[in-house]
């Protein structure tokens, strides 16, 4: 009698499905190189969550909250000083109340400090000292914001001090103009709505648009932050998508914050008239957290392709690493030999389906050992690469010698004296490889470009 195999239980099958799904989402998804929208979204979310945890955004949000509290009065003072010169300080005040309805009490309290601050700066030696302190506070705050964004974007160098002064001052000069323009446009549209027969007919649609105006303005504000604050090139479409998401989340958070009257009343019972301060800190902490997550989302969506085969790239073997070095060096030599334009790192990665991180690491190493050198790409105006030595001398042996001798050697005392045979074995083996490689010129290696293009077309299909 044949025994029937027991069918796995529902929970066992569900557990297996979840394990496979997790394996695909966390690891296997990075092996998919073809562009598909749902794959791109999954990769972006995967990378965003990883960056959110690795970059310690909670700590960054707390640090920015502290810097903002220190700089908020000087920032408002500069804003109102500029506005008073043009005579529209009352418009700016009403705009601030409209933009931040959750912090009306805190704004009223701080505007009292702003008036005192401006009065103190009117006369005597305190004019220069106060102005210097005001500018230093604002530049310090914006420098901290830029540093947090640059850390997310993995940008090593920030703006120079001159650029910080010019760029940040320009922001504070343009901001009140934009706020007044927004107020004037809203006033103009509301006047037209009430006086025109045509606008009376269109009023339901326009009222719906006006309801969406805070979301649109907030989204554009976040988009501008994600584009201009990091010291790197950010593409508009990725910044706009992140700005739209974070602007909507921010407005929803504002609504929940204002609607939580019971929660607010508890703080009023504990802190009395100072209840606005802990509430302001909580609101600012969550606001910065939303803003930083949008920066992470922008970075992830723009650079998601750079993380394909990330695990394998980090764990690459020495043999395969040497093979990649030879492939990229051969590609650069052949393009120079054929008189074709030099390729950038991105072009090499896209054309030959090599992960960009591996291309960057390999190209930097080849440049460091003086096998290749930088030139300027005519199309993209970014660094491209060409041979740095005569290609008739550039053999496999020459390449291996350059790579093997890069870096420090013989810095451990008495090691060669204690292990002379081991060192001799390494040297003899390397010499045999290099001597054999001297007969293989990189310019004579054959590149199957037709196969590359065919593979590329099949992937696109």
BADO-861293 format. One record per residue (C-alpha): x, z, y. Coordinates in steps of 0.05 Angstrom, whole numbers, plus 32768, in hexadecimal, padded with zeros to 4 digits. Layout:
! residues N
X, Z, Y .
...
***
This chain:
! residues 461
8000, 8000, 8000 .
801D, 7FEA, 8043 .
8020, 8021, 8076 .
800A, 8010, 80BC .
803A, 801F, 80F3 .
8022, 8052, 8124 .
8011, 8032, 8167 .
8034, 8054, 81A2 .
8006, 8082, 81C9 .
7FEC, 806F, 820E .
801B, 80A2, 8230 .
8057, 8086, 820A .
8046, 803F, 8220 .
803A, 8056, 8267 .
807C, 807C, 8268 .
80A1, 803E, 824E .
807F, 8012, 8282 .
8092, 8042, 82BA .
80DB, 8044, 82A2 .
80DF, 7FF8, 829F .
80BE, 7FF2, 82E4 .
80EE, 8024, 8301 .
8129, 8000, 82E1 .
8112, 7FBE, 8300 .
8103, 7FDB, 8345 .
8143, 8004, 834A .
8177, 7FD8, 8326 .
8160, 7F96, 8309 .
813E, 7F7E, 8349 .
8183, 7F76, 836A .
8193, 7F41, 8336 .
815C, 7F13, 8350 .
817D, 7EE5, 8382 .
8143, 7EB4, 838E .
811A, 7EC3, 83CD .
80D4, 7EDB, 83BD .
80AB, 7F02, 83EF .
8095, 7F3A, 83C0 .
80DC, 7F41, 83A6 .
80F7, 7F44, 83ED .
80C4, 7F7A, 8400 .
80D5, 7FA4, 83C3 .
8120, 7F9E, 83D1 .
8114, 7FB1, 841A .
80EC, 7FEF, 8407 .
8120, 8002, 83D2 .
8159, 7FFC, 8404 .
8131, 801F, 843B .
8123, 805C, 8410 .
816C, 8060, 83FA .
8185, 805A, 8442 .
8151, 808D, 8459 .
816D, 80C0, 8427 .
81B6, 80AE, 842D .
81B9, 80AB, 8479 .
8199, 80F0, 8480 .
8167, 80DA, 84B4 .
8149, 811F, 84BA .
818B, 813A, 84D5 .
8193, 80FE, 8504 .
814B, 8107, 851E .
8159, 8151, 852B .
819A, 8141, 8551 .
8176, 810C, 857B .
813D, 813D, 8589 .
8170, 816F, 85A5 .
8192, 8139, 85CF .
814E, 8121, 85E9 .
8139, 8167, 85FE .
817A, 816E, 8627 .
8172, 8129, 8647 .
8127, 8124, 8651 .
8125, 8144, 8697 .
8161, 811B, 86B2 .
8143, 80DC, 8693 .
8100, 80E8, 86B4 .
8123, 80FA, 86F6 .
8148, 80B7, 86F6 .
8109, 8092, 86E4 .
80E1, 80B3, 871C .
811B, 80AB, 874E .
811B, 8060, 8742 .
80CF, 805D, 8746 .
80CC, 8085, 8787 .
80FA, 8051, 87A7 .
80C5, 801C, 8797 .
8089, 804A, 87A5 .
8068, 8048, 8760 .
807A, 808D, 8744 .
8030, 809E, 873A .
8026, 805F, 8710 .
8060, 8074, 86E3 .
8044, 80BA, 86DC .
8000, 809F, 86C6 .
8022, 806F, 8697 .
804A, 80A7, 8676 .
8009, 80CF, 866C .
7FE9, 8090, 864D .
8025, 8082, 861F .
802D, 80CA, 8608 .
7FE8, 80E9, 8609 .
7FFE, 811C, 85D4 .
8031, 8139, 8605 .
8009, 813D, 8646 .
8015, 8188, 864E .
805F, 8182, 8640 .
8065, 8147, 8670 .
8043, 816D, 86A8 .
8071, 81A8, 869C .
80AF, 817B, 869D .
8099, 8154, 86DA .
809B, 8197, 8700 .
80E5, 819D, 86EC .
80F0, 8155, 8700 .
80D7, 8163, 8747 .
8106, 819F, 874C .
813F, 8176, 8730 .
8136, 813F, 8764 .
8130, 8172, 879C .
8172, 8191, 8788 .
8194, 814E, 878A .
8180, 813D, 87D1 .
81B6, 815E, 87F9 .
81FE, 8177, 87FA .
8234, 816F, 87C6 .
8200, 8174, 878E .
81EC, 812C, 879A .
822A, 8110, 8778 .
822F, 8147, 8744 .
81E5, 8142, 8732 .
81E8, 80F6, 872D .
8226, 80F9, 8700 .
8205, 812D, 86D4 .
81C5, 8103, 86D0 .
81EA, 80C4, 86BC .
8216, 80EA, 8689 .
81D8, 8109, 8669 .
81B5, 80C6, 8662 .
81F3, 80A1, 8648 .
8200, 80DA, 8617 .
81B8, 80D6, 85FC .
81B9, 808B, 85F4 .
81FF, 808E, 85D5 .
81E4, 80BE, 85A0 .
81A9, 808F, 8593 .
81D8, 8053, 858D .
8206, 807A, 855E .
81CB, 808C, 8531 .
81B5, 8043, 852F .
81FD, 802A, 8524 .
8204, 805A, 84E9 .
81C5, 803C, 84CA .
81DF, 7FF6, 84D6 .
8225, 800A, 84BD .
8244, 7FF2, 84FF .
8289, 8012, 8509 .
8293, 8007, 8554 .
8262, 8018, 858B .
825C, 7FFC, 85D1 .
8296, 8007, 8602 .
828C, 8039, 863A .
8283, 8001, 866D .
824E, 7FE0, 8642 .
822B, 8022, 8638 .
8226, 802E, 8683 .
820E, 7FE7, 8693 .
81DF, 7FDF, 8658 .
81BF, 8024, 865C .
81B7, 8022, 86A7 .
8196, 7FDE, 86A1 .
8164, 7FFB, 866F .
8150, 8032, 86A0 .
8149, 8000, 86D9 .
811E, 7FD0, 86B0 .
80F2, 8005, 868F .
80CB, 801A, 86CE .
80C0, 7FD1, 86E1 .
80A3, 7FC2, 869C .
8076, 8000, 86A0 .
805C, 7FEC, 86E5 .
8051, 7FA4, 86CE .
802A, 7FBE, 8692 .
8000, 7FEA, 86BF .
7FF3, 7FB1, 86F0 .
7FDF, 7F82, 86B8 .
7FAF, 7FB6, 869B .
7F90, 7FC1, 86E0 .
7F8A, 7F76, 86EC .
7F68, 7F6A, 86A9 .
7F38, 7FA5, 86B1 .
7F25, 7F8A, 86F6 .
7F19, 7F45, 86DA .
7EEF, 7F62, 86A2 .
7EC1, 7F85, 86D2 .
7EB9, 7F4C, 8704 .
7EB9, 7F0A, 86DE .
7E7D, 7EED, 86B9 .
7EAC, 7ECA, 8688 .
7ECF, 7F0B, 8679 .
7E8C, 7F2D, 8670 .
7E7E, 7EFB, 8639 .
7EC3, 7F06, 861B .
7EC5, 7F51, 8627 .
7EBA, 7F68, 85DE .
7EF7, 7F41, 85C7 .
7F21, 7F56, 8602 .
7F0D, 7F9F, 85FA .
7F24, 7F9B, 85B2 .
7F66, 7F7D, 85CA .
7F6D, 7FB6, 85FD .
7F63, 7FE8, 85C5 .
7F9D, 7FC7, 85A1 .
7FC8, 7FC6, 85E0 .
7FE9, 800A, 85D4 .
7FFC, 7FF4, 858D .
8018, 7FB2, 85A6 .
8040, 7FD3, 85DF .
805B, 8008, 85B0 .
806E, 7FD4, 857C .
8093, 7FAB, 85B2 .
80B6, 7FEA, 85CA .
80CF, 7FFB, 8584 .
80E3, 7FB2, 857A .
810D, 7FB3, 85B9 .
812F, 7FF3, 85A2 .
8140, 7FD6, 855E .
815E, 7F97, 857E .
8185, 7FB2, 85BA .
819D, 7FF8, 85A4 .
81C9, 7FE7, 8567 .
820C, 7FC8, 8579 .
8200, 7F8C, 854B .
81D4, 7F4E, 8547 .
818D, 7F5F, 8530 .
815D, 7F27, 8520 .
811B, 7F29, 8546 .
80EC, 7F1E, 850B .
8107, 7F5A, 84E5 .
8107, 7F86, 8523 .
80C0, 7F71, 8534 .
80A5, 7F7F, 84EE .
80C5, 7FC5, 84F0 .
80AC, 7FCF, 8537 .
8065, 7FBC, 8523 .
8065, 7FEC, 84E8 .
8086, 8026, 850D .
805D, 801B, 854C .
801D, 8020, 8523 .
8036, 805E, 84FF .
8049, 807D, 8542 .
8004, 8071, 855F .
7FE3, 808D, 8521 .
8010, 80CA, 8526 .
7FFC, 80D2, 856F .
7FB2, 80CF, 855B .
7FBC, 8103, 8524 .
7FE5, 812F, 8553 .
7FB0, 812E, 858A .
7F77, 8138, 8558 .
7F97, 8176, 8539 .
7F78, 81A6, 856A .
7F73, 81DE, 8537 .
7FBD, 81D7, 8527 .
7FCD, 81D7, 8572 .
7FA2, 8213, 857F .
7FCA, 823C, 854C .
800A, 822E, 8573 .
7FE6, 8241, 85B4 .
7FD2, 8283, 8595 .
801A, 8292, 8580 .
8042, 8276, 85BB .
800F, 8279, 85F3 .
8023, 824E, 862F .
8064, 823A, 860D .
803F, 821A, 85D2 .
804F, 81D4, 85ED .
809A, 81DE, 85DE .
8097, 81E5, 8591 .
8061, 81AF, 8591 .
808E, 8182, 85BA .
80C8, 818D, 858A .
809C, 817D, 854E .
8081, 813E, 856F .
80C6, 8127, 8584 .
80E4, 8134, 853F .
80AE, 810A, 851C .
80B3, 80D4, 8552 .
80FE, 80CD, 8548 .
80F5, 80CC, 84FD .
80C4, 8092, 8503 .
80F4, 806E, 8532 .
8130, 8077, 8504 .
8109, 8061, 84C7 .
80F7, 8021, 84EC .
8142, 8016, 84F8 .
814E, 8020, 84AD .
8116, 7FEF, 849D .
8133, 7FBB, 84CC .
8178, 7FC2, 84AE .
815D, 7FBF, 8467 .
8132, 7F81, 8472 .
816A, 7F5B, 8496 .
81A2, 7F6E, 8465 .
817D, 7F73, 8423 .
81A0, 7F36, 8406 .
81E3, 7F59, 8410 .
81D2, 7F8B, 83DA .
81C6, 7F5B, 83A1 .
81F0, 7F6F, 8364 .
8206, 7FAD, 838C .
8213, 7FD8, 834D .
823A, 7FA1, 832B .
8262, 7F92, 836A .
8277, 7FDB, 8370 .
828A, 7FDE, 8326 .
82AC, 7F9A, 8322 .
82E6, 7F94, 82F1 .
832C, 7F83, 8307 .
832B, 7F41, 82E0 .
82E9, 7F2A, 82FF .
8300, 7F3F, 8344 .
833E, 7F14, 833C .
8312, 7EDA, 8325 .
82E5, 7EE1, 8363 .
8324, 7EE2, 838F .
833C, 7EA2, 836E .
82F8, 7E80, 8375 .
82F1, 7E8F, 83C0 .
8339, 7E7D, 83CF .
8330, 7E3B, 83A9 .
82F0, 7E2B, 83D0 .
8313, 7E36, 8413 .
834F, 7E0C, 83FE .
8325, 7DD2, 83E5 .
82FB, 7DCF, 8425 .
833C, 7DCD, 844D .
8358, 7D97, 841E .
8319, 7D6C, 8425 .
8317, 7D74, 8471 .
82D4, 7D99, 846F .
82C1, 7DCF, 84A2 .
82D7, 7E16, 848E .
82A2, 7E43, 8471 .
828C, 7E88, 8489 .
8282, 7EC4, 845B .
8237, 7EB9, 845C .
823D, 7E6F, 844C .
826A, 7E7E, 8410 .
8239, 7EB2, 83F7 .
81FC, 7E85, 83FE .
821C, 7E46, 83E2 .
823C, 7E65, 83A4 .
820A, 7E9E, 8399 .
8240, 7ED4, 839E .
8228, 7F17, 83BA .
823A, 7F1C, 8403 .
825A, 7F61, 83FA .
828A, 7F43, 83C6 .
8298, 7F07, 83F3 .
82A8, 7F35, 842F .
82D6, 7F61, 8405 .
82FA, 7F25, 83E7 .
8302, 7EFE, 8428 .
831C, 7F3C, 844C .
8350, 7F46, 8414 .
8366, 7EFD, 8416 .
836D, 7F02, 8462 .
8393, 7F43, 845C .
83C7, 7F23, 842D .
83CE, 7EE6, 845B .
83B0, 7EB4, 842A .
8379, 7E9F, 845B .
836E, 7EA7, 84A6 .
8333, 7EA8, 84D5 .
831A, 7E6E, 84FF .
82D9, 7E64, 8524 .
829D, 7E43, 8502 .
8282, 7E0A, 852C .
823A, 7E14, 8514 .
8230, 7E60, 8512 .
8266, 7E75, 8545 .
827E, 7EAB, 8515 .
82C1, 7EB1, 84EF .
82CE, 7E7C, 84BA .
830A, 7E79, 848C .
8342, 7E47, 847D .
8384, 7E4B, 8457 .
83BC, 7E71, 847B .
83F5, 7E4F, 8454 .
8406, 7E09, 843F .
83D4, 7DF8, 8407 .
840C, 7DD4, 83E0 .
842E, 7E18, 83D8 .
83EE, 7E3E, 83C9 .
83EF, 7E47, 837E .
83CE, 7E7A, 8350 .
8411, 7E9D, 8349 .
8419, 7EA0, 8395 .
83D3, 7EBE, 839A .
83E0, 7EF2, 8363 .
8423, 7F07, 8383 .
8401, 7F10, 83C7 .
83C9, 7F3B, 83AA .
83F6, 7F65, 837D .
8426, 7F76, 83B5 .
83F0, 7F8A, 83E7 .
83F0, 7FD5, 83F5 .
8422, 800E, 83EB .
8450, 8015, 83AF .
8484, 8045, 8395 .
846D, 8080, 83BF .
846C, 80B3, 8385 .
84B0, 80D4, 837E .
84D6, 80CA, 833B .
849B, 80A6, 831A .
84C3, 8068, 830A .
84FD, 8092, 82F1 .
84CE, 80B8, 82C2 .
84A9, 807A, 82A9 .
84DA, 803F, 82B0 .
84C0, 8018, 8274 .
8478, 8019, 828C .
848C, 7FFD, 82D0 .
84B7, 7FC7, 82AF .
847C, 7FB4, 8282 .
844E, 7FAC, 82BE .
8482, 7F83, 82E5 .
8492, 7F55, 82AA .
8448, 7F48, 829A .
8439, 7F39, 82E3 .
8476, 7F0B, 82E8 .
8460, 7EE2, 82AC .
841A, 7EDA, 82C9 .
8435, 7EC6, 830D .
8468, 7E95, 82F0 .
8431, 7E74, 82C7 .
8403, 7E74, 8304 .
8438, 7E51, 832E .
8427, 7E10, 8309 .
83DE, 7E15, 831D .
83D1, 7DFE, 8365 .
838F, 7E14, 8383 .
8385, 7DD0, 83A2 .
8387, 7DB0, 835D .
8352, 7DDD, 833F .
8310, 7DB7, 8336 .
82D1, 7DD0, 8358 .
8290, 7DB8, 8339 .
8268, 7DB2, 837A .
8233, 7D88, 8357 .
8224, 7DC1, 8328 .
8221, 7DF2, 8362 .
81EF, 7DC8, 8387 .
81C6, 7DBB, 8348 .
81C3, 7E06, 8339 .
81AF, 7E13, 8381 .
8176, 7DE1, 837E .
815C, 7DFE, 833C .
815C, 7E44, 835B .
8135, 7E2B, 8398 .
8101, 7E0C, 836B .
***
